[in-house]
Amino acid sequence: RNALRQRELFSENRYLRRELKKKYDFESIIGRSDALMKIFKMIEKIANTNSSLLIQGESGTGKELIAKAIHYNSPRGDAPFVAINCAALPESLLESELFGYVKGAFTGAHTNKMGLFKAADGGTLFLDEVSEMPPALQVKLLRSIQEREFIPLGSTKTVTFDARIIAATNR
């Protein structure tokens, strides 16, 4: 019974992954202009690299949709796609969300918390409205992206990660 259930779950997982990939296929992006066709070609080229990316565009133009299309059409497509809106959180909370923390790092830190960098390990971390992040945190972010490592709040141990970073801004 357990083997049958496991096989059923495996099949369902595979089916859902295919459906998710279809959802973020280029066909799901509305528009057929020459400019958009150029973006599709660029996505096809970019998807197979591990480069960090910055997507620029006005609010509501589909930057996250493009980021998901890049992720799901890449070799990382079966791994997590983790998104965070950097403008929606205050600096202290944003830092703990990105890098995580260890028990006792600050008042209320009763357990260890894995940050989004580690949660996206093997996949993609999407940083929406990255330009709204305070400059001091942008410096920490840059170092983490360059070195592919970070130190959780309250820790002295370096944690490595393997995630593609896609950032977006309306500026």
C-alpha positions, 0 to 999 in steps of 0.5 A: 500500500505504501509503495502504491501511494508513493508511486501515486504521489510521484506521478502526481508530483510529475504531473503538477510540475509539467502543469506549472511549467506550462503556466509559465511557458511563453504562451501564457504571457499575453502579447505578440509584439516584436519587442516581446518576441525579442524578450522571449528570445532573450529569455531562451538564451538567459534561462540556460545560464546561472547569471544573476539578472536585473529586470527593469520595467514600470509597475505592472509590466510583468517583471515577476512573470518574466522571472518565473518564465526564466526560472521554469524554462531553466535547468533550475525549473524543478527547484524552488522559485522563492519571491520576496517584495523588498519594498514591503518589509522594514529593513530589520525584518527584510534582513532576517527574511533573506539571511535567516537567524539563529536562536537568541539573535534578538528578542523573540528569536526562539528558534533558528530560521532558515533565510530565503537565500537558503530556501531557494537553494538549487532554484531561484530567488526573486527580489522584487523592487530591490531598489527600495532596499536600504543602501546598507542592506544592498551592500550585504546583498551584493556581497552575498550574491558575489560570494554565494554565501552569507552569515545568518543574524546572530551567527558566526558561521558562514552558510553557502547557497546555490541559487540564481538571483533575479532582481527587479525594479521599476526604477 
